[in-house]
């Protein structure tokens, strides 16, 4: 077995590269999951005397319509320990509004 000795600055650079790669892989997997299992829809929602169009998400497997908050709760459960709530909120928002460009979110949010 051979040992590799690196400086602290080299270690920080390598750590940053690994973290960014991991960030990209996790984001890509979540986006693929969203595209595969969910559909962006607009639902008419009644509020006392008026009706409004609200963004909603359709679950493809059973055609049920859910709120983004419900999807967030499911993704928090599914990706527990991998990424945090703020990251998932941004992923859902950017996915719904087609803001994920070149595998990047519209805001720089850390995984946790």
N, C-alpha and C positions, 0 to 999 in steps of 0.2 A: 504494500500500500504506500502511495506517495502522498505527501502533504503539499498543499498549495498555500503560499503565504501571500496575502494581499494587504494593501493599506486600508485604512479606515475610509478614505474617500472612494477607493475602488469598491469596497463593500457597500457603501451607500449607493453608488451608481448601479451596482448589480441588483441590490434590493429594490431600487426604483424600477428597473427594467422588469423584474419578475412581478412586482406588484401591478404595473401597468398591463402586462400580458395577462395576468390573472383577472384583472378588471375587465379587459376586453372579452375574454372567454366567458365570464359570467354574464356580462351584458348580452353577448351574442346568444347564449343559451336561453336567457329569459325572453328576448325578442322572438326567437324561433318558437318558443312555447306559446307566447301570446298570439303570434300569427297562425299557428296551427290550431289552437283551441278556442280562440275568441275572435269576435268580429265587432267592429266599431259601428254603433247605431245611434240614432237620435230618437228619443221616446217623448211622447206628449204626456206631460205630467200635470195633474190638476192641483191647484193651490187655492183653496177657498173659492174665490169667484172667477179666477182666470186659469187659463191653460198655457203652459210654456213648453217649449222644446228644450229638453235637457240631454246632455251627452250620457249615453249608457253603453254597456258592453253586453253583447249577446254571447252566451255560452253555446258553442256549436254542437256539443253532444246532445243537449236536450232543448235547445232553442229558448232557454230561459234568459231573461234580461236582468242584469244586475248593475249596481252602482260601482263606480271605481273604488269606493271604500270597501265594498265586499271583496273585490278582486285583490285589493291591497292586503286585507286580512288573510286571504288564502295564500298569497305569495309570501307573506311574513311567516306563515306556518311552514310552507314548503321549503323556503330558503333560510330557515332559522340557523343562525350561526355562520352563514355565508355572507349575507349582506344585511344592512340595516334598513329601517323604515324610510328614512329620507331618500336613500338611494332608490328604493322600490317605488316610492311616490313619483320621483322624477322619471323613472323608466316608464311607468304607466302613463303619465302625462305626455311625455315626448312620443311614446308609441301611439297614443290616441290622436295626437295632433301632427303626426308624421314629421317630427323634429329630430329623429335619430338619423344623423348624416355621417356616412363613412365610419359607422360603428362608434360614434361619439354622441353623448347626451348634449342637450343645449346648455346645460349648466355643469360645471365641474363639481361633482358630488363624489365623496369617497365611499367605498363599499360599506364601511361601518361608521 
